C-alpha cells in the first residue's frame, strides 16, 4: 500500500513555519509518495512551475510536476525540502527520517585469502567499479519511473538491503540489493521501461551485469546474470525479458541481485515494491 503525505498531513511533524512560508493547511503545495526512511525512493507531486530543492540541491521537476529523490542506507536526521512558487513564496518541509536496523552477521576464523582478493583482482575490480559508477551518472528526461513497478523475477528472497557481514572483525561492504534465489536460466524481466546503459557479461564481483536508465537519475541494476539478452542503447519495455538468473561473479549459488539507484544513492528495492507496486492503483 502506498503512503501519501501532503503538507496538510505533515503540518505538525514536518513543517517549520516562518513569515515567508505559506500556510500549510490552506495550500498543499507538494505531496509525497514513499517512506521517509533510509533506503527509500520518494516521488513528489507539485506544480510544474515550482522550483524544488533538497537540502539546498536543486531537484528537476518533470513537465507533469513530479520530482524524484531518495535516501541511502545510512541517511539519518532531518532533510529540508523547499518549494518556491513563481510568486516567490517558499514552502519549507522538514522530513524526519525514521531509523532502520540492519542484519549484521559476524563470522570469525575465515582464512584471509578467502575474503581478500589479490592485487590484480583489486585493480580489476576498481576499474570495473568506475564503469558502473559512470553508468549511474546518467540523467535523462525519461519518465519511466513514474509507472508502477513490477518485480523482475520470481523466487525466494535470499538476501535483503542493508545487511552486512563482518569477517574476522573487518566489516565488509553492506548489501545494497534484494536477492531473489531461483534456478539458473530463470527469466529476468524489466520492472520499468528504459534504456540499457551498461551490459557487461563478466565483472569480477558481480559477474553478468546490466544497468538500465529509467529517467531523472533513477537506474536499476541486475547482477550475477547467467545470460544477457540486451545491449547498451537498447530500448526496453516493461516486462521484456532482459536477462537470465545465474551464479556469475563472487557468489555461492544462482540468484538475482536487484538494485535501484537515485544517482549514486543506493535505494531499497523492497521499499520500492512496497510503495510503488503495480498492484497498487494509486499513481505518484
C-alpha positions as CSV (number, residue, x, y, z in Angstrom):
1,X,0.0,0.0,0.0
2,X,1.4,3.4,-0.9
3,X,1.8,6.0,1.7
4,X,0.8,9.5,0.6
5,X,2.0,12.5,2.6
6,X,0.8,16.1,2.0
7,X,1.7,19.4,3.6
8,X,-1.6,19.3,5.3
9,X,-0.9,15.9,6.8
10,X,2.7,16.9,7.7
11,X,1.9,20.3,9.2
12,X,2.6,19.3,12.8
13,X,5.6,17.0,12.4
14,X,7.4,18.2,9.3
15,X,6.5,21.9,8.6
16,X,8.5,24.8,10.0
17,X,6.5,27.9,9.7
18,X,8.1,31.3,9.1
19,X,6.9,34.7,7.8
20,X,7.9,33.7,4.3
21,X,6.1,30.3,4.3
22,X,2.6,29.9,3.1
23,X,0.0,28.3,5.5
24,X,0.3,24.6,5.1
25,X,-3.3,23.8,5.8
26,X,-4.7,26.0,3.0
27,X,-2.1,25.5,0.3
28,X,-0.8,21.9,0.0
29,X,1.9,22.8,-2.4
30,X,3.6,19.4,-2.6
31,X,2.6,15.7,-1.9
32,X,5.0,12.8,-1.4
33,X,4.6,9.1,-2.1
34,X,7.1,6.8,-0.3
35,X,8.5,6.1,3.1
36,X,10.6,8.7,5.0
37,X,13.3,6.2,5.9
38,X,16.9,5.3,4.8
39,X,16.8,3.4,1.5
40,X,13.5,5.0,0.4
41,X,12.5,6.3,-3.0
42,X,10.3,9.4,-2.8
43,X,8.2,10.9,-5.6
44,X,6.8,14.4,-5.0
45,X,3.9,16.0,-6.8
46,X,3.8,19.7,-7.2
47,X,3.0,22.4,-9.9
48,X,5.4,22.1,-12.8
49,X,6.2,25.8,-12.5
50,X,7.6,25.5,-8.9
51,X,11.3,25.2,-8.0
52,X,12.2,22.4,-5.6
53,X,15.4,21.8,-3.6
54,X,16.5,19.0,-1.3
55,X,19.0,20.3,1.4
56,X,19.8,23.1,-1.0
57,X,20.4,21.0,-4.1
58,X,18.0,21.6,-7.0
59,X,15.6,18.8,-8.0
60,X,14.4,18.8,-11.6
61,X,10.7,19.0,-11.9
62,X,9.1,16.9,-14.7
63,X,6.6,18.6,-17.1
64,X,3.8,16.8,-15.2
65,X,5.1,18.3,-11.9
66,X,6.9,15.3,-10.4
67,X,10.2,15.3,-8.5
68,X,12.1,12.2,-7.5
69,X,14.8,11.6,-4.9
70,X,16.0,9.0,-2.5
71,X,17.9,8.3,0.7
72,X,20.9,6.0,1.1
73,X,21.3,3.2,3.7
74,X,22.9,5.4,6.3
75,X,20.9,8.5,5.9
76,X,19.6,10.0,9.1
77,X,18.2,13.0,10.8
78,X,16.3,15.9,9.2
79,X,16.1,16.7,5.5
80,X,14.8,20.0,4.1
81,X,12.6,20.4,1.1
82,X,12.0,23.9,-0.2
83,X,9.3,24.6,-2.8
84,X,9.4,28.1,-4.4
85,X,6.4,29.3,-6.3
86,X,6.6,31.7,-9.3
87,X,5.3,34.4,-6.8
88,X,8.4,33.9,-4.7
89,X,6.7,32.2,-1.8
90,X,8.8,29.5,-0.2
91,X,7.3,26.4,1.4
92,X,9.7,24.6,3.7
93,X,9.1,21.0,4.5
94,X,11.2,19.2,7.1
95,X,11.4,15.5,6.7
96,X,12.4,13.4,9.7
97,X,13.9,10.1,8.6
98,X,12.7,7.1,10.7
99,X,15.7,5.0,11.9
100,X,16.4,1.5,10.5
101,X,18.2,-1.5,11.8
102,X,20.0,-3.9,9.6
103,X,21.1,-7.6,9.9
104,X,24.7,-7.9,10.9
105,X,26.4,-11.3,10.6
106,X,29.8,-11.7,12.4
107,X,32.0,-14.5,11.1
108,X,35.4,-15.3,12.7
109,X,38.1,-17.7,11.7
110,X,37.7,-17.2,7.9
111,X,41.0,-17.7,6.0
112,X,42.1,-14.3,4.9
113,X,42.8,-15.4,1.3
114,X,39.1,-16.3,1.1
115,X,37.9,-12.8,1.8
116,X,40.7,-10.6,0.4
117,X,41.3,-10.5,-3.4
118,X,44.9,-10.4,-4.7
119,X,46.3,-7.0,-6.0
120,X,45.5,-7.9,-9.6
121,X,41.9,-8.6,-8.8
122,X,41.6,-5.4,-6.7
123,X,42.9,-3.4,-9.7
124,X,40.4,-5.1,-12.0
125,X,37.5,-4.5,-9.6
126,X,38.4,-0.8,-9.2
127,X,38.4,-0.3,-13.0
128,X,35.0,-2.1,-13.3
129,X,33.5,-0.1,-10.4
130,X,34.4,3.1,-12.3
131,X,32.4,1.8,-15.3
132,X,29.4,1.1,-13.0
133,X,29.7,4.5,-11.3
134,X,29.8,6.2,-14.7
135,X,26.7,4.3,-15.9
136,X,24.8,5.5,-12.9
137,X,25.7,9.1,-13.6
138,X,23.2,9.3,-16.5
139,X,20.5,11.8,-16.1
140,X,17.8,11.8,-18.8
141,X,14.3,13.2,-19.2
142,X,12.7,9.8,-19.4
143,X,9.8,9.4,-17.0
144,X,9.6,5.6,-17.0
145,X,10.0,5.5,-13.1
146,X,6.5,7.0,-12.8
147,X,4.9,3.8,-13.9
148,X,4.0,1.2,-11.2
149,X,7.0,-1.1,-10.8
150,X,6.8,-4.9,-11.3
151,X,9.0,-7.5,-9.7
152,X,11.8,-8.5,-12.1
153,X,11.8,-12.2,-11.2
154,X,10.0,-14.8,-9.1
155,X,11.8,-16.8,-6.4
156,X,12.8,-17.0,-2.8
157,X,14.1,-13.8,-1.1
158,X,17.6,-14.9,0.0
159,X,19.2,-11.5,0.8
160,X,17.9,-8.1,1.9
161,X,19.1,-4.5,1.6
162,X,21.4,-3.1,4.2
163,X,22.6,-6.3,5.7
164,X,26.3,-6.6,6.4
165,X,28.9,-9.3,7.2
166,X,31.9,-8.8,9.4
167,X,34.7,-11.3,8.6
168,X,37.4,-11.7,11.3
169,X,36.4,-8.3,12.8
170,X,36.6,-6.5,9.5
171,X,33.3,-5.0,8.2
172,X,32.6,-5.8,4.5
173,X,30.5,-3.5,2.3
174,X,26.8,-3.6,3.1
175,X,24.5,-5.4,0.7
176,X,22.6,-2.9,-1.4
177,X,20.2,-5.1,-3.3
178,X,17.3,-7.5,-3.0
179,X,18.4,-11.1,-3.7
180,X,15.9,-13.4,-5.4
181,X,17.1,-17.0,-5.5
182,X,16.0,-19.1,-8.5
183,X,17.5,-21.7,-10.8
184,X,20.0,-20.6,-13.4
185,X,18.2,-19.6,-16.6
186,X,15.1,-18.1,-14.8
187,X,13.9,-15.1,-16.8
188,X,14.7,-11.6,-15.5
189,X,12.1,-9.0,-16.7
190,X,12.3,-5.2,-16.8
191,X,10.4,-3.7,-13.9
192,X,10.0,-0.4,-15.8
193,X,10.6,0.7,-19.4
194,X,14.0,2.2,-20.0
195,X,17.3,2.2,-22.0
196,X,20.3,0.0,-21.3
197,X,23.3,2.0,-20.2
198,X,25.6,-0.9,-19.2
199,X,25.8,-4.5,-20.2
200,X,28.8,-6.5,-19.0
201,X,28.9,-10.3,-19.1
202,X,31.7,-10.9,-16.6
203,X,32.6,-8.4,-14.0
204,X,34.8,-9.6,-11.1
205,X,32.4,-9.2,-8.2
206,X,29.0,-9.0,-9.9
207,X,29.5,-11.3,-13.0
208,X,26.9,-10.6,-15.7
209,X,25.7,-7.1,-15.0
210,X,23.0,-4.9,-16.5
211,X,22.2,-1.3,-15.7
212,X,19.0,0.4,-17.1
213,X,18.2,4.1,-17.1
214,X,14.6,5.0,-16.2
215,X,15.0,8.8,-16.1
216,X,15.7,11.6,-13.7
217,X,18.6,9.8,-12.1
218,X,16.8,6.5,-11.4
219,X,18.6,3.4,-12.6
220,X,18.1,-0.3,-11.9
221,X,20.9,-2.9,-11.8
222,X,20.9,-6.7,-12.2
223,X,23.9,-8.7,-11.3
224,X,25.2,-12.3,-11.2
225,X,23.4,-12.9,-14.5
226,X,23.9,-16.1,-16.5
227,X,23.0,-14.6,-19.8
228,X,22.3,-11.0,-21.0
229,X,19.6,-10.5,-23.7
230,X,20.1,-6.8,-24.3
231,X,23.0,-4.5,-25.3
232,X,23.8,-0.8,-24.4
233,X,21.5,1.6,-26.1
234,X,18.6,-0.9,-26.4
235,X,15.1,0.5,-25.6
236,X,13.2,-1.9,-23.5
237,X,9.5,-2.2,-22.5
238,X,8.2,-3.0,-19.1
239,X,8.1,-6.8,-18.8
240,X,10.6,-7.5,-21.5
241,X,13.0,-10.4,-20.7
242,X,16.3,-8.7,-20.4
243,X,18.5,-11.5,-18.9
244,X,18.6,-14.8,-17.1
245,X,19.4,-15.5,-13.5
246,X,22.8,-17.0,-12.9
247,X,25.7,-17.6,-10.4
248,X,28.4,-15.5,-12.0
249,X,30.9,-13.3,-10.1
250,X,31.6,-13.9,-6.4
251,X,28.6,-15.8,-5.3
252,X,27.7,-19.3,-3.9
253,X,24.5,-20.0,-5.8
254,X,22.2,-18.8,-8.5
255,X,20.2,-15.7,-7.7
256,X,19.3,-12.2,-9.0
257,X,20.8,-9.3,-7.0
258,X,18.4,-6.4,-8.0
259,X,19.4,-2.9,-7.1
260,X,17.9,0.6,-7.6
261,X,19.7,3.9,-7.5
262,X,18.8,7.5,-7.5
263,X,22.0,8.9,-8.9
264,X,24.7,7.5,-6.6
265,X,22.3,6.9,-3.7
266,X,21.6,3.2,-3.3
267,X,17.9,2.5,-2.6
268,X,16.0,-0.5,-1.2
269,X,14.1,-2.4,-3.9
270,X,11.8,-3.9,-1.3
271,X,10.6,-0.4,-0.3
272,X,10.1,0.5,-3.9
273,X,7.9,-2.6,-4.4
274,X,6.0,-1.8,-1.2
275,X,5.2,1.8,-2.2
276,X,5.2,1.8,-6.0
277,X,4.0,-1.7,-6.9
278,X,1.8,-2.4,-9.9
279,X,-0.7,-4.0,-7.5
280,X,-1.3,-0.5,-6.1
281,X,-3.7,1.6,-8.1
282,X,-2.5,5.0,-6.8
283,X,-0.2,6.9,-9.1
284,X,2.6,9.1,-7.7
